Amino acid sequence: MAANSMLVVVIAILALIVIIALLLFRRKAKMEINGPLVTGVKVDGSNAAQPEEPESKGTEAGRDKIFYQTSSPTVTSLHQLPTPPGDFTGREAELKDLMEAMQERGIAISGLRGAGGIGKTALALKLAERLKESYPDAQFFLDLKGTSEPLTATEAMAHIIRGHQPEARLPDDEAQLNGLYRSVLDGKRALLLMDNARSAEQVEPLIPPAGCVMLITSRWKFALPDLAEKDLDIMSEGDARDLLLKIAPHIGDHADEIARLCGYFPLALRLAASALVKSKIVSPADYVSRLKNARGAAELIQPSLNLTYELLDEEMQRLWRMLAVFPGRFDTAGVAAVWKIPQEKAEDALNTLISYSLVECDETTHRCHLHDLARDFAESQLSEDERQQAQFRHAEHYKNVLADAGDLCLEGGEAMMRGLAIFDLERGNIQGGQAWAAAHWREDDEAARLCGEYPDAGGDVIDLRQHPQEQISWLESALAAARRLKDRESEGRHLGSLGGVYTNSGDSRRAIEYCQKAVDMYREIGDRFGEAVNVGSLGFAYAHLGETRRAIECYEDAIGIAREMKDRAMESQVLGHLGLAYGDLGEPRRAVECYEQQLSIIRKIGYRQGEGSALWNISLALDALGERDEAIPKAEAALEIYEQIEAPDAAKVREQLEEWRKK
């Protein structure tokens, strides 16, 4: 009996890991359900009550449904290498040296260092393309953002882990995360391309286990154990000429002079050649003359950027410089939103900019980006009004993307996987949109509104993907924005959400503080639903702290309000938590009574997974009472349901049944 009681407790603790994951709020009621009330009643990690279906999924006021094609490679796939530039030319000597070092001398970590625009990423992608057959298990590409806001090592590790385990909730502890990172790569033949690294501190934790290879590009020189670093120089005169003529054959005899004026930098060469292909009025001789007269801070590349920019008409200039608001890669849906034009027109304009080499596009994923130097130049050309307008549209769009990802996750199964893939793909844009709103809520009502909507939008995605500290940061900004807007309902919701996050991360005293503030807020504005949700969450926080009697008082209050409101789903959720509390007090008979009431409600609701969960909980409580003969049929019924719906919990129920039958 003691062992079975411990099993109940252990499973309950495991349930905390996903406690916010299944339903952060009801959109219909616009009220967040925090802590365990989110999950329905469970001690086995499963839902026990079916959440209400949103009235118009993905089409809230002011939001149109966005459709995505997350074709391979996505962030959650094992094969993520972008294709090298289609016009990649030369560098054969460098490629030969690098290949020999890695294949013949067994170098496992190779670094390419050089100035911006010198072609590090293109060469690394070409090298990876030649190596990938030797590393068939996985190929990862990750922009470490060394020139802007560098990713942390933990963010980079999470990216790799999610390629292997897209549904996993990752540990918050860095040491545990590092262990998981190494375990998913252990025994694999994997290739990691870490682009745009900032420092050894950023990259060293990412060194993979034996059997893998890591390629690093950086503008900075740093030392790593066993790193074979190669300083990448400008292109040779012959390679530079060949690249120009490959893109723009009509340059002819002017190729050598243009290459010299471009400093033999691949980025400048592509800009020059593309401009000459597109321009109907500028001849190669004219371009040489203009390039000689051009001056800029980055003397070898900015003149080419300036000349190409000047060849655009005013509208195309405006559109291009607005792309500076994207922190990384983007798709045409995002571009259309920032430009506020139909997507078909956005595609046409984007293709024009690609043809000028002002935008780079991956032929496999069809996602685009600006080179760091091009983005800096475009950003410098933005007026303040344009910047604010573009940033607001960007933030609005990616809040909607987050909401769509959350809606998909609520559906479970393959839809959930698509939702996670969308979030992972657009994470940088989503974080950028929220960061803009959080930086401007004080002076801008629309930014304040967005700041409050971001934490609500993602549902399950937020809990599955965000570190608690990031959740807390988002919610604290949202809470401040709600107070500025005098939006009491949102203020209460964010207070309750903070309580839920603190409960989930183990800080129960802080959770109690926020849940109590939320309860007080909802009582003040007369919102009984919000009051019930947060009274229940307050109970869970007390239970987690070990104050079980106070938890029971809260649960009973929440059940009373739920019955008053005739909210059977909430009633069933809290009944399950009440059962768990009685189990913690060593009163399994009362726990069974609560679970049976819960089961009766769930069967009327018609939620199969919740029914299985309730049956499983009853079986555990009966076994704790020493009534194993009664417990086994309940567990068998739970297993039958879990197998029918292909629930992952079926395995542990099956295992427990086998153990019980042996005794």
Beta strands, then each sheet from edge to edge (+ up, - down):
strand 1: 25-26
strand 2: 31-32
strand 3: 109-113
strand 4: 138-143
strand 5: 190-197
strand 6: 213-218
strand 7: 227-231
strand 8: 360-361
strand 9: 368-369
sheet 1: 1+ 2-
sheet 2: 4+ 5+ 6+ 3+ 7+
sheet 3: 8+ 9-
end
